[in-house]
């Protein structure tokens, strides 16, 4: 599974639009669309996944 597929799946599980995800991460929708794997991105995704997991429980 690619990074973009992972983001899309996590976003759908949390019932979020791309814009809502960007707002939670404090960036624009275009930024989320263009991101590549970096340390900062990984940390933001980790925090977001943790938040989504806690929300889904």
N, C-alpha and C positions, 0 to 999 in steps of 0.2 A: 504494500500500500504506500502511495506517495504521500509527501507532506501535505499537499493540497487536499488529498482525499481524507487524511486524518483530521485536518482542520474542519472540513465540511461535515464529516461524521460527528465530531464532537459538538460542533455548532448545532447540528440538527437534533442531537440527543438533548441538548440544553434548550431547544426551541428558540434559537437566536438567529437573527439576520446577520449578514456580514457586517453591516453598519453597527449593530448592537455589540458584536464582538469587538470591533475596532474601538468603540466607546469605552468598553470595559478595560481594554488595554491602553487607552489613552492615545490612540493614533487614528489616522484616517482610514477609511475603507480601502482607498487605493494602496495605502502602505501595507495593509494585511494581504492584499492581492499580490503584491510584489516581493514580499519577504522571502529571504533565503534563510537556510539554517545558520544561526549564529548563537553564541552563548546567551546573549540577552533574550533572543527569541525563545530559546529552549526554556529559560527560566520563566518567562511570561506564560508560555504554554503549560509548564508544570503547575504554576499557581492557578491558572485558569482551569486546568483539568481537576485540580484538587477542589476548587470552588464548585465546579460542575458536579463532581462526585458527591460532595456534601449536599448539594441542592437536590440531587436525584435520590438520595436516601430517604 
